Amino acid sequence: MQYRPLGRSGLNVSVISLGTMTFGEQNSEAEGHALMDCAVAAGVNFFDAAELYPISPSAETQGRTEEIIGTWMKARGCRDKVIVASKVVARSPAMPWFRGPDHRLDRANITAAVDRSLKRLQTDVIDVYYLHWPDRKTNYFGQLGYRHDAADDGGAPLEESLGALQEQVQAGKIRHVALSNETPWGVHRALALAETAGLPRPMCIQNPYSLLNRTFEVGLAEMAIRGEVPLVAYSPLAGGVLTGKYRGGARPEGARITRWPARYARYTKPRALPAVDQYVTLAQAAGLDPAQMALAFTLRQPFLASSIVGATTLTHLENNLRAADLTLSDDLRAAIEAIHARDPDPAP
C-alpha cells in the first residue's frame, strides 16, 4: 500500500480508502467488521463514513454505518490505527429525519451532527469532517452546467459553516475540515476565508472521479494541486458499472443499481454503458481485471490523495485492493485516453 499527504493536515492516508456506506444496509455488522479487518490487513488506514449512511438513505437505517465502525473500533481496540472521516448533510428537504426538513449547514446543525456522529462512532474525535454537499444551489450530483437561481437564499453562508467547524476543532471534536461535492468557486472561497478570516482550511475535497467522469480535471484539478486540497475520489468504479457486471443489461441480485436503479441512474445514462464496454474490453485484452484497471487509472493522478473503494464481499474488496500495486503501461494509458477523447464523461 502507498500513502500520500492529505493536504496540509500532516496525515498520510492510504491511496485506497475504505468506503463504508453499505454497512447497515447491504452488509450486516459482522460483514462490515470483516471488511474492515481485511482492509486494515492490506494497509488501508483511511475509512470514509457519513451521518447519511448507509445508502440508500432512510430514516430507519440512518446512522447504522457509523455505529458499525464504532463497534469495530471498540472491539479491536484500534482507534489509533485508522483515520476516520465522516460528513454532515446539507439542505435536503426530502430527508426531514435530519434535524427537521430545513436543516442547513449552520452552527446548530453542525454541532448536533458532530455530537451524534461521535456517539455512534464511540470516539472522542473525528479525524476528517466533510461538508457533504454545498448548502447553496449549485451543480453537483451529476449536474454539469451551473444554472443560477436568483430566488435561492444560498443556505447557510460558507463563513458560518466554517465558523461552526472551527468551534468543533477548538473543542477537540474534529481534527480537520474538508469539502465534498464542491465546485471551484466553493473551494476558492473556502481557501480565501482561511487566509483572510482565519477559518479552518479544507484539507481535501471528496468529489466523483472515474473513467466515466473526469470532469474534476476541468476546473478542480488545478485547485487541488496549487491549493493543496487534494481529491479523495468517490465512485472510482462509477457505482460498480466499471467492473462490467451490468454489461448486456445484467442486473446482479442485491447489487446497488439493481436495488435502487433511479438513485444510481447517473451511472447508467445512454452513453455510459457503451463506454463501459470499451473500457472493459480494453482491460481484458491487456489481461487485466476491469475494476483494477479503472482504480489504477485514478491512483496515477497527481491531484489525488486517495480513492474510496466500497465492496459488499471480501472477494470484491481483496480484488479492488490489488489495484494499489498495478502500474498501467504507456500504451494502455494512451488507449484509455483515446476512448475518453471519443466519448468524454458519459456519466458525470
C-alpha positions in Angstrom: 0.0 0.0 0.0 1.2 3.5 -0.8 0.4 6.6 1.3 0.1 10.3 0.3 -0.3 13.5 2.2 -3.8 14.7 2.9 -3.3 18.4 2.0 -1.6 20.3 4.9 -3.1 18.1 7.6 0.1 16.2 8.4 -1.8 13.0 7.8 -0.6 10.4 5.4 -3.5 8.4 4.0 -3.6 5.1 2.1 -4.1 5.7 -1.7 -7.1 3.3 -1.4 -9.5 4.1 1.4 -12.4 2.1 2.5 -15.9 3.2 1.7 -18.4 2.0 4.3 -21.8 3.2 3.0 -23.0 -0.4 2.6 -22.6 -1.2 6.3 -26.1 -1.5 7.9 -28.0 -2.0 4.6 -26.2 -4.3 2.1 -23.8 -5.5 4.8 -24.5 -6.7 8.3 -22.4 -5.7 11.3 -20.4 -8.9 11.2 -19.8 -8.4 7.5 -18.7 -4.8 8.0 -16.3 -5.9 10.7 -14.8 -8.5 8.4 -14.4 -6.0 5.6 -12.6 -3.5 7.9 -10.3 -6.3 9.1 -9.4 -7.1 5.5 -8.8 -3.5 4.6 -6.5 -2.8 7.6 -4.6 -6.1 6.9 -3.9 -4.7 3.4 -2.6 -1.4 4.8 -5.7 0.7 4.4 -5.7 3.4 7.2 -8.5 5.7 5.9 -12.1 5.0 6.5 -14.9 7.0 4.9 -18.3 7.4 6.5 -21.2 9.9 6.9 -24.1 10.6 9.1 -26.2 9.9 5.9 -25.1 6.3 5.6 -26.0 3.6 4.8 -27.1 4.1 1.3 -29.9 4.1 0.1 -30.7 6.6 2.9 -33.7 6.2 5.1 -34.9 7.3 8.5 -34.9 3.7 9.7 -31.3 3.0 8.8 -29.6 6.4 9.2 -26.5 6.3 11.3 -26.0 2.5 11.3 -22.8 2.8 9.3 -21.1 4.9 11.9 -22.4 2.6 14.6 -20.8 -0.4 12.9 -17.5 1.4 12.6 -17.8 2.3 16.3 -18.4 -1.3 17.5 -15.5 -2.5 15.3 -13.0 0.1 16.7 -14.1 -0.7 20.3 -13.8 -4.5 19.7 -10.4 -4.3 18.0 -9.0 -1.5 20.2 -7.6 0.1 17.1 -8.8 3.7 17.1 -5.3 5.0 16.8 -4.6 2.9 13.7 -7.3 4.3 11.5 -8.1 7.8 10.1 -11.8 8.2 10.3 -13.7 10.6 8.1 -17.4 11.5 8.4 -19.8 14.1 6.9 -22.7 16.4 7.8 -25.6 16.6 5.4 -26.6 20.0 3.9 -30.1 21.2 2.9 -32.2 18.2 1.8 -35.9 18.7 2.3 -36.6 15.2 1.1 -34.8 13.8 4.2 -36.6 15.5 7.1 -35.3 13.0 9.6 -32.1 15.0 9.8 -33.0 17.6 12.4 -36.1 18.7 10.6 -36.9 19.4 6.9 -35.0 22.7 6.8 -31.7 21.6 8.2 -28.8 23.6 7.0 -25.0 23.8 7.4 -25.4 26.3 10.3 -23.9 26.2 13.8 -26.8 24.4 15.4 -27.0 21.6 12.8 -23.2 21.1 12.6 -22.9 21.0 16.4 -25.7 18.4 16.7 -24.4 16.3 13.8 -20.9 16.1 15.2 -22.1 15.1 18.7 -24.3 12.4 17.3 -21.6 11.0 15.0 -19.1 10.9 17.9 -21.6 8.9 19.9 -22.2 6.4 17.1 -18.5 6.1 16.4 -17.7 5.7 20.1 -14.8 8.1 19.8 -13.8 11.5 21.1 -12.7 12.9 17.8 -13.3 12.6 14.1 -10.1 13.0 12.1 -11.6 14.5 8.9 -15.1 16.1 8.8 -16.7 17.0 5.4 -19.5 19.3 4.5 -21.3 16.6 2.5 -22.5 18.9 -0.2 -23.0 22.7 -0.5 -25.9 24.4 1.2 -26.3 26.7 -1.8 -27.9 25.5 -5.0 -25.1 24.7 -7.5 -24.0 21.9 -9.9 -23.3 18.6 -8.2 -24.6 15.1 -8.1 -24.5 14.7 -11.9 -25.4 18.2 -12.9 -22.7 19.5 -15.2 -23.6 23.1 -16.0 -24.2 25.8 -13.4 -27.7 27.3 -13.6 -28.1 30.3 -11.3 -31.3 30.5 -9.2 -31.9 34.1 -8.2 -34.6 33.0 -5.8 -32.2 30.8 -3.8 -31.2 32.3 -0.5 -27.9 30.4 -0.6 -28.5 28.4 2.6 -26.1 29.0 5.4 -23.1 31.1 4.2 -19.9 29.2 3.9 -18.4 31.6 6.5 -21.0 30.4 9.0 -20.4 26.7 8.2 -16.6 27.0 8.5 -17.0 29.1 11.7 -19.1 26.3 13.2 -16.5 23.8 12.2 -13.8 25.9 13.8 -15.6 25.7 17.1 -15.6 21.9 16.8 -11.9 21.9 16.1 -11.3 24.2 19.0 -13.4 21.9 21.2 -11.2 18.9 20.1 -14.2 17.1 18.5 -12.8 17.2 14.9 -9.2 17.4 13.7 -9.5 18.6 10.1 -12.1 20.1 7.9 -12.9 19.1 4.3 -15.3 19.7 1.4 -17.4 17.4 -0.7 -19.3 17.7 -4.0 -17.9 21.2 -4.3 -17.2 23.4 -7.2 -14.1 25.6 -8.0 -15.9 28.6 -6.6 -16.6 26.8 -3.3 -13.0 25.7 -2.9 -11.6 29.1 -3.8 -14.0 30.8 -1.3 -13.1 28.4 1.5 -9.3 28.9 0.9 -9.9 32.7 0.8 -11.7 32.6 4.1 -9.0 30.5 5.6 -6.4 33.2 4.6 -8.4 36.3 5.4 -10.6 35.3 8.3 -8.6 32.6 10.0 -11.3 30.0 9.4 -10.3 26.3 9.0 -8.5 25.4 5.8 -10.0 22.5 3.9 -7.6 19.6 3.7 -9.1 17.7 0.8 -12.2 17.6 -1.4 -14.3 14.5 -1.9 -15.8 14.5 -5.4 -16.7 11.9 -8.0 -13.9 10.8 -10.3 -13.6 7.8 -12.6 -13.0 6.7 -16.2 -16.7 7.7 -16.9 -16.5 11.1 -15.1 -13.3 13.1 -15.4 -15.0 16.5 -15.0 -12.8 17.1 -12.0 -9.9 17.6 -14.4 -11.6 20.7 -15.9 -11.6 23.2 -13.1 -10.8 21.4 -9.9 -7.6 19.7 -10.7 -5.6 22.9 -10.7 -7.3 24.0 -7.5 -6.4 20.6 -5.9 -2.7 20.9 -6.8 -2.0 24.6 -6.5 -4.3 25.0 -3.4 -3.0 21.8 -1.8 -6.6 20.5 -1.4 -6.2 17.0 -3.0 -9.0 14.9 -4.3 -10.4 12.0 -2.3 -12.3 10.3 -5.2 -15.7 8.7 -4.6 -17.3 6.3 -7.1 -14.0 5.5 -8.9 -15.8 2.4 -10.3 -18.9 4.6 -11.2 -21.2 2.8 -8.8 -19.7 -0.6 -9.8 -20.5 -0.3 -13.6 -16.8 -0.3 -14.5 -16.5 -3.8 -13.1 -18.5 -4.9 -16.1 -21.1 -6.7 -14.0 -24.0 -4.7 -15.6 -23.0 -5.3 -19.2 -25.6 -6.6 -21.6 -28.4 -5.4 -19.3 -27.4 -7.7 -16.5 -28.7 -6.8 -13.0 -27.0 -9.0 -10.4 -29.2 -9.8 -7.4 -28.6 -7.5 -4.5 -26.3 -5.1 -6.4 -26.7 -1.4 -5.8 -28.1 -0.4 -9.2 -30.3 -3.5 -9.2 -31.9 -2.4 -5.9 -32.0 1.3 -6.5 -31.9 2.0 -10.2 -33.3 5.5 -10.0 -30.8 6.7 -7.4 -27.9 5.5 -9.4 -29.2 6.4 -12.9 -26.2 8.8 -13.3 -24.0 5.7 -14.0 -26.4 4.1 -16.5 -27.0 7.0 -18.8 -27.3 6.2 -22.6 -23.6 6.9 -23.3 -22.3 5.3 -20.1 -22.8 1.6 -20.7 -21.3 1.6 -24.3 -18.3 3.4 -22.8 -18.0 0.8 -20.1 -17.9 -1.9 -22.9 -14.9 -0.2 -24.4 -13.0 0.1 -21.1 -13.8 -3.5 -20.1 -12.8 -4.8 -23.5 -9.6 -2.9 -23.3 -8.8 -4.2 -19.8 -9.5 -7.8 -20.8 -7.3 -7.5 -23.9 -4.5 -6.3 -21.7 -5.0 -9.3 -19.3 -6.3 -7.0 -16.5 -9.2 -7.1 -14.2 -11.5 -4.2 -15.4 -12.1 -2.9 -11.8 -8.4 -2.9 -11.1 -7.6 -1.0 -14.3 -10.3 1.6 -13.5 -9.0 2.1 -10.0 -5.3 2.2 -11.1 -6.2 4.9 -13.5 -7.5 7.1 -10.7 -4.4 6.4 -8.5 -1.9 7.7 -11.0 -3.5 11.2 -11.0 -1.2 13.9 -9.4 -4.2 15.7 -7.8 -5.4 12.6 -5.9 -4.7 11.6 -2.3 -7.0 8.6 -2.1 -9.7 6.6 -4.0 -12.6 5.3 -2.0 -13.4 1.7 -2.6 -16.6 0.1 -1.3 -17.3 -3.6 -1.5 -20.0 -5.9 -0.2 -17.9 -9.1 -0.2 -14.3 -9.9 0.9 -13.6 -11.3 -2.6 -14.5 -7.9 -4.2 -12.6 -5.9 -1.7 -9.4 -8.1 -2.0 -9.6 -7.8 -5.8 -10.0 -4.0 -5.7 -7.2 -3.6 -3.2 -4.7 -5.1 -5.7 -5.1 -2.0 -7.8 -2.7 -0.3 -5.5 0.1 -2.4 -6.9 -0.9 -2.1 -10.6 1.1 0.1 -13.0 -0.6 0.9 -16.3 1.7 0.8 -19.3 2.1 3.8 -21.6 0.3 2.1 -24.4 -2.7 1.2 -22.1 -2.9 4.8 -20.8 -2.9 6.0 -24.4 -5.7 3.7 -25.3 -7.7 4.9 -22.3 -7.2 8.5 -23.5 -8.3 7.6 -26.9 -11.6 6.2 -25.6 -12.1 9.3 -23.4 -11.5 11.6 -26.4 -14.1 9.8 -28.4 -16.7 9.7 -25.6 -15.8 12.0 -22.7 -17.5 12.0 -19.4 -20.6 9.9 -20.2 -21.6 9.5 -16.6 -21.0 12.8 -14.7 
